[in-house]
Amino acid sequence: MEFTSVIILRNTIKEYFIHVDREYVLRVNDAHRVRVKCRGEGCEWMMFALVHGGRDSCTFKVKTLIDKHTCGLVFNNIHVNTTWLAKHFLDHFRLNPSMTYAAYKEITTKIKFAQVSSWSFVRAKTKARKILQGSIGEQSILDEYYKMLLSTNRGSTTKIITSVVDGKRTFQRVYICLKACKDGWIRGCKPLIGLDGCFLKGYCKGMLLAVVGIDGDNSMFPIAFAVVEKENTEVWKWFMELLKSDLLIEDTKKITMMSDRQKSLEIASGELFNGSEERFCVRHLHSNFKKDYLGLLLKQLLRAAACSTTLPQFDKAMKELKNVNEGAYNSLSDKTPSEWTKSHMSEYPKCDMLLNNLCESFNAAIIDARDKPIIMLLEKIRFWLMSHFYKKKQAMEKWTQPVGKSILKILEKNKQVAKNFLVTRAKNYTFKVTISSIINGLRDQKVYM
């Protein structure tokens, strides 16, 4: 038999001995000769191979083979190490990246590899992950990925920031806004964007910043994302400057920003999006509120004030809150109403969203990518975006109405509410709308142009 290299010969010997449940020892092992002997005491099995075709050749040819074992079987084979396990069970780790030791034991119950220790399994799983995802050191091809991304998505924006540490170029942050994302937001999304950051769980740690819009069907529309070293004012300003340029935003007063009131984000937003309406997630507001004011009743009154759509409703909810707990009332009164209650929000963005669910949904969708090395992380997000947009396109093609199901539900609900309204024309384009219902015991009047 001939082998194209000594590495292939060694791997073949190892696979053979694992298959027959025996162990071997290399008596001679260099670039020109390989002599193998079975480790069993008194066993006759032996093989000798030499370089074939001259000393400059890499082909090995078996010259001597005594293929007869006179020893017993070995149950805990020393050649079944973590490297071999990682390669042998690579397909299992690919299909189930989060495989547990118990799951491995179930798979190997009826085969001879069931006695592997839990520590060997963990190390094998780590090696398999490196094979499937690439090791941390191999992530130096980020520049090539960046160039390929721009060549296959013309018009996209990608920025990579690096720093020099001890004479070595080190990755610091990267920003990506695909052409389809920026065009989709400019052409068909509401002028409201949600911003948020989440922690990365992989070897490199850091933060993932994301900006998500809302489309005409009230669905999540990812716009851009960035992997950064930490979350501070400088980083948010860098991220939002690129975002502002990509979305061609000139009049920032027409933009509504939704966030969790992270201090550095708030500062950066105030500098770069001066005059824009700011909204803060009511869930985050309540998490801070309940630190001092606990209780289901106070939570319900806070929610009632936040969900109020008219000034009388808001005043009534706040009055009830004051009667229950004046401290809680004063705490909410100190906050700008347009940041957290529908009754004071601008009607321009055509969206009365109170929660930053856009970003939360995006973070949940990419949760499996957040513990991956940088290139695998970016590629998984790009792949998810591609699949998400195509699924939305397929769903839109099935519409039987000019709008989607979610918008139709809103329209039908508003039709039922409108039955309780009395509309009187005041001028050619001015109407007086009187709410004649007894919703919450209120009777309200509001004029719409």
N, C-alpha and C positions, 0 to 999 in steps of 0.2 A: 504494500500500500504506500501511496505517496501523499504528502501533505504540503500545501503551498507555503506554509510558514511554521516556525517552531511554536508560535502561540496557538495556532489551530491544533497542532499535535497535542500540546499540553491540555487544552480544553477537551479534546476528544478522549484522552486518557482519563481525565477527571470524571466526565460524564459516564464513561463505561464503568468505572469502579463504583460510582454512586448507584448505577443501575443494577449491578450484581451484588450490592451490599457488602463491599469489601473496601479495604484501604490499601494505599500504595505508598512507596517511598522512592524518590528520585535519587539513584546512586550517582548518576552523571547528568548534569543539566547545564549546558552552555550553548553558545551560538552555533556549534557544529555537531554536537553529539547529545543524545538523550538515552539514558539507560534507566528503565523502570523495573522495580521488583515489588511483588505483592508483600504487604506488611505482615501477613499471617506467618506464624512460626512454622518453618519447614515447608512452606508452600513453594511449588515449582514454577509458578507463573513468572515470566520474565519477557521483557521486550527491549530491543536495542535498535535505534534509528540513527542514521548519519545524513549529513548534507549530501544531496545528490546533484551531480552536474558541476562539480568544482567548489572550492571554498568560498567563492564570491556569490554562489547561488544561495537562495533562501528556501529551496525545496528540500524537504526531508523524506527519506525513503526508509521503510522498515526493513532491516537486514535480518534480524533474528526475532522469532516470536514463539514462545512456549505457552500455548493457550490452554493451560490445565491448572485448575485450582485444587489444592488438596487441604485447604483450610476451611474453617467454619464461617458462618455469616456474621457480620458486624451490624448491630442495631442502632448505635449512636455514632454514625459515621462522621469523622472529623472533617471530611471534605464538604459536608453540607453546612457551609458557613453563610454569613449574612449576604455576601455578594452573590453567591449561587442562589439563595432563596429569593433575593430581589429580582433576579433575571427569570427564574423559573416561574414565579407567581406574578410576573409583570402584568399580564392581562387581567388577573383578579384585582390587582391594585388600581389598574386603569378604570375598570368598571365600578369599583367601590373604593374611592380614595380615602374614605374615613373608616375603612375596615377595622374592626376591633379584634383583639386576641381571641375572644370567644367565637367570633365569626370564622376566624382562621381555623380554630380547632374543629368547628363543625365541617368545614370544607375538607379537612385532612383526617377526619375520624377513621376512615377505612384505608388510608394509605400510610406509608412508612414515615412520613414527615410530620406526624402528629406530636412527636415528643420535643419539638423545638420549644425552647424556653421563651417566656414573654419578652425578656430583654433582647434576645436574638430576633424575635419578630418585630419589635419596635425599630431596631437598627436596620433590618431588612426593608421595612416599610419606608424609612427615611431615605435609603439608597434608591429604592424604586421611585420615590417622588422626585429625586434629583434626576433620574434617567428620563422620567416623563416630562418634567417641567424645565429641566436645565438647572444646573447649580448656580449659586449666587455669583460665582466668578465668571460664568459664561454670559452674564447679563451685560457685558461690555459691548455687545452688538446693538446697543440701544440706538446708536447713530444710524446704523443700517436700517433698523426698524422704522426710525423717524423718516428716512428718505423714501423707503418703500411705501409708507403710509401716505406721504404727500404725492407720490407718483401714481398711486392707485385711487386716490380721492382728491383729485385736482380741485383747488380752491379752498381746501381745508387749512386750518391754522394749527401749527405745532411749534411750541417753544421749549427748548431744553436749556436749563441752567446748570452749570457745573462749577466746581471750585477745585483749587489745587491744594492738596494736603500732603506735606512731606514729599513734594515733587511728583505726586500722582494725581491724575485727574479723577475727581470724585463726583458722582451724581448728586444733585441737590434737589431739583424739582423739574417737573414737566407739565405742560399745559396742552390740551387737545380740544379742538372744536372742529368737528367734521363739517364738510360743506353742506350735507343734507340737513344737519341739525340747525345751522345758522340760517339757511334759506327757508326751512320750514317755519322757524319762529318768526322771521321777518314777514313772510307772506300770509300766515294763517293763524297765528297764536295771539292770545290776549296780552296786553301790555303789563303782565304781572309775572315776576320771576321769583322763585324761591331759592334761597342759598343756605347751604349747610355743609358741615364737615364731619367726617367720621374717622375713627382710628383704623389703621391697617394692622393686621395681626401677624404678618409675615416676619421674616428674618430682618428686613430693613426697617420695619416699623414706619413711623411717619403718619401723615394725614392724607385723606382723600377729600378734596373740596369739589363740590358739585353745584351747578346751577340748573334748575329745572323750570320749564314754563308750563303753561296750561293751554291746550289746543281748543278749537271750537267745539269739541265734543266733551269738554270739561275733563279731559284725560291728561295724564302726565306726558310731558314732552321734554326729554333731556336735551340740553343745549350744549354744555361744555363741562369738562372735569379736569382736575389737576391733581398730581401727586406731589406733595410738598413735605419739607422736613418738619415743620411745626405750624401751628395756627397762631398768627399774630397780626398786628396791623400792617406791617410791611408786606407780608405774604398776601393778605387779602387785597391790598392796594394793587399789587402786581397782577393778581388774578382778575380783579375787576376792571383794571385798565385794558387788559387784553379782551375781556368780555365786551366792554363798551365799544371798542374798535370793531370787533367782529359783528356785532349786532347793529352797527351803523346808528347808534343812539346819539342824537344831537340835542334834542330837548328832553332833558332828564325829568322834567316836571310831569311828563306823560307816562312815566314808569312807576309801577308800584312794586316795592320790595317786601318780600315775606321772609322772616328769619326767626331764630330762637333768641334773639337779643344777645348774641355773643358780643362782648364789649369791643374787641378789635374789629369785628365785622361792622359793627355800628359806626365806629369812627371812620373806617375806610369808605363805607357807604355814604356817610355825610359829606365827605370831601369830594368824591367822584360823582355821586348822584345827588348833588345839591338840589333841593326843591322837590325831590320825588316823595311820593307818599310812602310811609313806612308802616308795615303791619308786623305785629309780633304774635307768634303762635300762642293761642289761649291755653293750650295744654301746658306749655312751658310757663306761662303766666301763673296758672293754677299751682304748678309744682313749687313755685316760689311763695305763692300766697298761702299755701297750706302749712308752711313751716311755722307761721305765726298764728294762723286761723284755721284750726281743724274743724271737721264736721261736715256731714252730708248736706245739711241745710245751707251752710255758707257756700258750698260748692255749687248747689243748685241755683242759688241767688246770683252767684258770679256768672254762671252759664246763662241765666235769664237776661242779665244785663248785657252780656256779650252778644246774644242772639237777637236782641231788640232791633227792630228795623225802623222804628219811628222814635222821635224825641219823647213823646208822652210815655211810650212803653219803657224807654230807657230810664226816664225820671222816676217812673213808678217802681221799677226793679231796684234802683238805687235807694229809693226811700224805704223800701222793705228791708234792704240790707242794713241801712242805718238804724232802723228800729231793732234789728236783731243784734248787731255788733257795730258800734260806732267806729271802733278801731279799724275793722275791715273796710268799712265805708271810706274812711279817710285814706287808707292805703290805696284803694282804687281811684279815688278822686284825684290823687296826685299824679296819676298817669294820664297821658294825652288820650282822650276818647277815640280819636280817629285811628289809633294804633291797635285797638282791641275790640271795638264794638261796631256792629253793622250800622247802627243808627247814625254814626258820624263819618262813615267811610265814603270816599269818593265813588260816584257812580260811573266814572270814566272807564275803568278797566272791565266793567260788566262782569264783575266777579266779587262775591261777598265771602270769600273763603276766610275762615278763622284759624285753621290749623295748617301747619307746614307739612301736610301729608304728601305733597309732591316729592319732596326730598326724602322723606321717610320711606316712601314706596320705592324710590330709586335705590336707596341704600340696601333695602331688603332684597331687591332683585339681583344685586351684584354681591351679595354676602359671601357666596362661595369663592369669589375672586379675590377677596380682601386679605387672604393669607398666602397669596402666590407671589413669586418673584416678580419684579417690576414689568418685564416684557410680557409674561403670562397674564399678569393683572390687566395691562392695557389691552392685550389682544382679547381677553375674555369680555371686557366691557365693550370693545368694538363689535365683537361677534353678537353680544346680547342686543346692542343697538340695532344692528342689521336685522336680526330676527324680529325684534319688537316692531320696527317700522313696517316690515313686510306683513306681519300679522294684522297690524292696524289697517293697512291698505286692503288686505283681503276682506276684513270685516266691513270696511266702508263700501266695497263693491257689492255687498249684499243688502245695502240700505234700500228700502222701498219708499222712503220719504226723503225730502231735501236735507233732513238732519238725522242724527243718530238717535238710538233708543233713549239714552240718558237725557238728551235735550227734550225729546217728546214727553218724557215723564214730567219734566219741569213745566212744560207748557200746559199739560193736562192738569197738573196741580194748581197752576196759576189761574186756569179757567174756573176751577171750582172756587178759589178764593175771590176771584173777580165778581162772582155772583153777588157778593155782599157789598160791592162798591157802587156808589152813585156818582156818575160823571156829568158835570155841567160845564158847557162851554162858556168861557169868560171872554176870550178874544178869538181871532182866527186860529191861532196856534197855541192857545193857552186854555187849560182845562182845570177845573176844580174837582178834585176827587175826594169824596167823603166816604169814609169807612163806616158803614152802617151796621156792621156785625157786632156781636157781643164777645169778640175774641178777647179773652182775659179781662172782660168787663170794660173794655176801652171803647171810646168813640173818638176817632181822630180825623183830622183833615190835613191834607197835604196837596200842594199845587205842583204839577209837572208840566214842563214845557214840551 
